[in-house]
Amino acid sequence: MNRFKATGIHLSISVLIVVIILSAMYVLWYPNNYFFLMGGEKLVTLIGFVDVFLGPLLTFFVFKPNKSSLKFDLSCIVILQLAALSYGIYVIQLSRPVFLVFNKDRFQVAAASDITPKELKKAKVPEWRELSVTGPKIVAIATPDKKDKKESMFAMVVSEYAYHYPRLYDQYEKYRRDVVKAGIPMTKLVEKNSKNKVMVDQFITLRKQTVNDFLFIPISTEFASMSVVIDAKTGRFIQIMNAKN
């Protein structure tokens, strides 16, 4: 076997492994445009560079059929790849979205790394005390009880980052009226730019409804700004659209 064949085999195996892992990650952890909203493409670039590009490239340089240390060299490359892949998966699972939070007039996304174990235990609903591995759970920031001054003060102080605190979460269904009130007509989204219009038109066509049947609410992270599409009458979450608002 020559170095070209060895590099080709290594590349094929690396690509297969990465594709399987990233596909599972995309389907389970980052559904419905969360992948781009949470900066997933940057993480993929890191994994792809080390495991798909760098590993096989090192094999190309070190591979010599009669080299006495060949097995050791290849083992080191595989260990390096596995270490990089493990780190990449670790970072990806920490960055995965676990809660989609409606907060006053916008949606925010809480990643696994945003919520401490101590705060997680304070969630009112038992199922919210565990971080989801199959996409985020939809919740809303509760309206503080005015009688509870301590909790009201806490909510006021952390208002911008309230989505980091499960103790402030409440059932999304209770706040659907507020969601509808905060909703913005989809026509406003269309007016922003031609790309938005194309996406909205495709969405309406697939839904076989009119543009007035839906509203949108802004959602943004440090990586991207998008729009949460909701039902104009019920406030039901429909999807996250990769349209800038």
C-alpha positions in Angstrom: 0.0 0.0 0.0 1.4 3.4 -0.9 0.8 6.7 0.9 -1.9 7.9 -1.6 -4.0 4.8 -0.9 -3.4 5.0 2.8 -4.4 8.7 2.8 -7.5 8.0 0.8 -8.6 5.2 3.2 -7.9 7.4 6.2 -9.8 10.3 4.6 -12.8 8.1 3.8 -13.1 6.8 7.3 -12.7 10.2 8.8 -15.4 11.7 6.6 -17.8 8.9 7.4 -17.3 9.2 11.1 -17.7 13.0 11.1 -20.8 12.9 8.8 -22.5 10.4 11.1 -21.7 12.5 14.3 -22.7 15.8 12.8 -25.9 14.4 11.3 -26.9 13.0 14.7 -26.0 16.4 16.3 -28.0 18.3 13.7 -31.1 16.2 14.0 -31.1 15.8 17.8 -29.4 18.8 19.3 -29.8 21.6 16.7 -33.1 21.2 14.9 -35.1 23.9 13.1 -32.3 26.4 12.3 -30.8 26.2 15.8 -27.6 25.0 14.2 -26.9 28.4 12.6 -28.5 30.4 15.4 -26.1 28.8 17.9 -23.0 29.1 15.7 -22.8 25.4 14.8 -21.0 26.0 11.6 -18.0 27.3 13.5 -17.9 24.1 15.6 -18.2 22.0 12.5 -15.3 23.9 10.9 -13.1 23.0 13.9 -14.0 19.3 13.8 -13.8 19.2 10.0 -10.3 20.8 9.9 -8.7 18.4 12.5 -10.6 15.2 11.7 -11.2 15.4 7.9 -8.2 17.5 6.8 -5.3 17.4 9.3 -5.5 13.7 10.2 -5.3 12.3 6.6 -2.7 15.0 5.7 -0.4 13.8 8.5 -0.9 10.2 7.3 0.2 11.3 3.9 3.5 12.7 5.3 4.3 9.9 7.7 3.3 6.9 5.7 6.1 4.8 4.4 5.4 1.0 3.9 8.7 -0.2 5.4 9.0 2.4 8.1 9.7 0.7 11.5 7.7 3.3 13.5 4.7 3.4 11.1 2.3 1.8 13.5 3.3 4.1 16.3 3.0 7.2 14.1 -0.4 6.2 12.8 -1.6 5.5 16.3 -0.5 8.9 17.5 -2.4 10.5 14.6 -5.6 8.5 15.5 -5.3 9.5 19.1 -4.9 13.1 18.1 -8.0 12.9 16.0 -10.0 11.1 18.7 -8.9 13.8 21.2 -9.9 16.6 18.9 -13.2 14.9 18.1 -14.0 14.3 21.7 -13.3 17.9 22.5 -15.4 19.1 19.6 -18.4 16.9 20.7 -18.0 18.2 24.3 -18.1 21.8 23.1 -21.0 21.1 20.8 -23.1 19.5 23.6 -22.4 22.4 25.9 -23.5 24.8 23.2 -26.7 22.9 22.3 -30.0 24.8 22.9 -32.0 23.4 25.8 -34.7 26.1 26.3 -36.5 28.4 23.9 -37.7 31.3 26.1 -40.3 33.9 25.4 -39.3 37.0 27.4 -41.7 40.1 27.1 -41.3 40.9 23.4 -38.7 38.5 22.1 -37.4 35.0 22.2 -34.1 33.9 23.6 -32.2 30.7 23.5 -30.6 29.1 26.6 -27.7 26.8 25.8 -26.7 24.0 28.2 -23.7 26.1 29.2 -25.9 29.0 30.2 -27.6 27.2 33.1 -25.8 26.0 36.2 -26.8 22.7 37.9 -27.8 24.7 41.0 -30.2 26.9 39.1 -31.5 24.0 37.1 -32.7 22.3 40.3 -34.8 25.4 41.1 -37.1 25.0 38.0 -40.8 24.8 39.0 -41.6 21.9 36.6 -39.7 18.6 37.1 -39.1 18.0 33.4 -37.3 21.4 33.3 -34.7 20.2 35.8 -33.0 18.1 33.2 -31.2 19.5 30.1 -32.9 18.3 26.9 -30.9 16.2 24.4 -33.6 16.3 21.7 -34.1 20.0 21.0 -35.1 22.9 23.3 -38.2 23.0 25.4 -40.4 26.1 24.9 -41.1 28.1 28.1 -41.9 31.7 29.0 -40.5 34.0 31.7 -43.1 34.2 34.4 -44.7 37.5 35.6 -43.3 37.9 39.1 -45.7 37.8 42.0 -45.8 41.4 43.4 -46.3 40.1 46.9 -43.0 38.2 46.7 -40.7 41.3 46.8 -37.5 39.2 46.8 -38.4 37.3 43.7 -39.7 40.4 42.0 -36.4 42.2 42.7 -34.4 39.2 41.4 -36.4 39.1 38.2 -35.9 42.8 37.7 -32.2 42.7 38.2 -31.6 39.7 35.9 -34.3 40.7 33.4 -31.9 40.7 30.4 -30.5 37.3 31.3 -33.7 35.9 32.9 -33.5 33.0 30.4 -30.5 31.7 32.3 -32.6 31.0 35.3 -35.1 28.2 35.2 -36.6 29.3 38.5 -38.3 32.1 36.5 -39.7 29.9 33.8 -43.4 29.2 33.4 -45.6 27.3 31.0 -45.5 28.8 27.5 -49.3 28.2 27.0 -50.1 30.7 29.8 -48.5 33.5 27.9 -49.8 32.9 24.4 -51.9 36.1 24.5 -48.7 38.0 25.4 -46.9 36.3 22.5 -49.6 37.3 20.0 -49.5 40.9 21.3 -45.7 41.0 20.8 -46.0 39.5 17.4 -45.1 41.6 14.3 -46.9 41.2 10.9 -45.0 39.0 8.5 -45.4 41.8 5.9 -42.8 43.8 7.9 -40.4 41.0 7.5 -41.0 40.9 3.8 -40.3 44.6 3.5 -36.8 44.2 5.0 -35.1 42.6 2.0 -35.6 40.4 -1.0 -34.2 37.3 0.7 -36.8 37.5 3.5 -39.5 37.8 0.8 -38.4 34.6 -0.9 -38.3 32.7 2.4 -41.7 34.0 3.5 -43.3 33.2 0.1 -41.9 29.6 0.3 -43.2 29.2 3.8 -46.7 30.5 2.9 -46.8 28.2 -0.1 -45.9 25.2 1.9 -48.4 26.0 4.6 -51.2 26.8 2.1 -52.3 29.8 4.2 -52.1 33.5 3.9 -49.3 35.8 5.3 -51.9 37.3 7.7 -52.2 33.9 9.4 -48.8 34.3 11.0 -46.7 36.8 13.0 -43.0 36.9 13.8 -41.0 37.7 16.9 -37.3 38.5 16.9 -34.8 36.1 18.2 -31.0 36.7 18.3 -27.8 35.3 19.7 -24.2 36.4 19.4 -24.0 34.4 16.1 -27.2 35.4 14.3 -30.5 37.2 14.2 -33.6 35.3 13.0 -37.4 35.3 13.4 -39.7 33.0 15.3 -42.9 32.4 13.4 -46.0 32.0 15.4 -49.7 31.5 14.7 -51.4 34.9 14.6 -54.5 33.7 16.5 -53.1 31.2 19.1 -49.5 32.2 19.6 -48.5 28.6 18.8 -44.8 28.2 17.9 -44.4 27.3 14.3 -40.7 27.5 13.5 -37.6 29.6 13.4 -37.0 31.2 10.1 -33.6 32.3 9.0 -34.8 35.8 8.2 -33.3 38.9 9.6 -35.8 41.3 11.2 
